[in-house]
Amino acid sequence: MRRKSRQLNRHTHPSEHGDCGHKSSYVTHLIEDGFDTRLVQEQAGHDHASTTAIYTCVSSDFRTRTVRRALDAQSKPR
């Protein structure tokens, strides 16, 4: 938890910039750094997760890793 807190502190909150490009970058970095999506939604000041999704522009590498993890988890015997 402390590690995540330190990581969050190194990101600059978008309200300090007032630019939606910064908000998109901020949200994307938090998602790619593994923060909980609800926390990211709250940090961005969004009422709905769908609004946060609009600002999230993750890399294709991140998408590939996420899909691979999900498929690997699904293929494990139960």
Phi, psi and omega in degrees: 000320179298321180298315179297321179297318178295321179296318180297320181294334181280345176273139179271129181295137185297335181295341178284348182248326181072018183239131183292337175296322176291322179297318179298315179296316180301309181298315180299314180298318180297315179298312182292336177276001173092014178289149178300138184297328178294320177297317179298317179301316179293318179298324181280347179078029181261141176280333185235141179298329181296328177292318179298321180299326179298323183275355183266118181234069184290155181289159178295328177297317178297316179299316180299314179298319181294315179295318180299315178300317180295317180293320177298318179295324181287329183277350179291138178294144181262000000 
